Amino acid sequence: MKINLGFYIQKINDIVKETEAIGETMNPYFEEIRTAIDNETVGQLSADKLTEIHDNFAKGTTSYQGLLDTIKGLKAPAKVIGIHKKLEKSYTDYVAGCQAMVESINPSEVTVDAAAFDKAEKKQDETTDTIAFCIQRMTSLLMK
């Protein structure tokens, strides 16, 4: 069966756009926690605020998981199978980093595990770089 190149490229493009949109939606919540950790003011955040942040992170992570499922379900053209697998692995790691960030926030105890949050942020940053590399490489290979 021949892979529909146009469909594949469009799906990858849609995934990139949706990933960016989800990230933009969650960024204000991230910044609020990041600032509270940096200023050692996490204790000043209310249980309601932490619940709001936690729930938004969880919702975003669920959306990322859906995009990962789409990536896993795509049939990559032969010339990008290897880089597609690398994208799939990197996106899997990204979703895991997002889930770790969700788990670092405990609204019922009104706490944030700063070390776990920092580790999750680092994992997300590293995997974002790899995802960007994969997308650039795919684009380069497929547009030749």
LINKAGI-V364667 format. One record per residue. RES is the residue in three letters. SS is DSSP state (a for helix, b for strand, c for the rest). Layout:
<<RES | SS> <RES | SS>>
This chain:
<<MET | c> <LYS | c> <ILE | c> <ASN | c> <LEU | a> <GLY | a> <PHE | a> <TYR | a> <ILE | a> <GLN | a> <LYS | a> <ILE | a> <ASN | a> <ASP | a> <ILE | a> <VAL | a> <LYS | a> <GLU | a> <THR | a> <GLU | a> <ALA | a> <ILE | a> <GLY | a> <GLU | a> <THR | a> <MET | a> <ASN | a> <PRO | a> <TYR | a> <PHE | a> <GLU | a> <GLU | a> <ILE | a> <ARG | a> <THR | a> <ALA | a> <ILE | a> <ASP | a> <ASN | c> <GLU | c> <THR | c> <VAL | a> <GLY | a> <GLN | a> <LEU | c> <SER | c> <ALA | a> <ASP | a> <LYS | a> <LEU | a> <THR | a> <GLU | a> <ILE | a> <HIS | a> <ASP | a> <ASN | a> <PHE | a> <ALA | a> <LYS | a> <GLY | a> <THR | a> <THR | a> <SER | a> <TYR | a> <GLN | a> <GLY | a> <LEU | a> <LEU | a> <ASP | a> <THR | a> <ILE | a> <LYS | a> <GLY | a> <LEU | c> <LYS | c> <ALA | c> <PRO | c> <ALA | a> <LYS | a> <VAL | a> <ILE | a> <GLY | a> <ILE | a> <HIS | a> <LYS | a> <LYS | a> <LEU | a> <GLU | a> <LYS | a> <SER | a> <TYR | a> <THR | a> <ASP | a> <TYR | a> <VAL | a> <ALA | a> <GLY | a> <CYS | a> <GLN | a> <ALA | a> <MET | a> <VAL | a> <GLU | a> <SER | c> <ILE | b> <ASN | b> <PRO | c> <SER | c> <GLU | c> <VAL | c> <THR | b> <VAL | b> <ASP | c> <ALA | a> <ALA | a> <ALA | a> <PHE | a> <ASP | a> <LYS | a> <ALA | a> <GLU | a> <LYS | a> <LYS | a> <GLN | a> <ASP | a> <GLU | a> <THR | a> <THR | a> <ASP | a> <THR | a> <ILE | a> <ALA | a> <PHE | a> <CYS | a> <ILE | a> <GLN | a> <ARG | a> <MET | a> <THR | a> <SER | a> <LEU | a> <LEU | a> <MET | c> <LYS | c>>
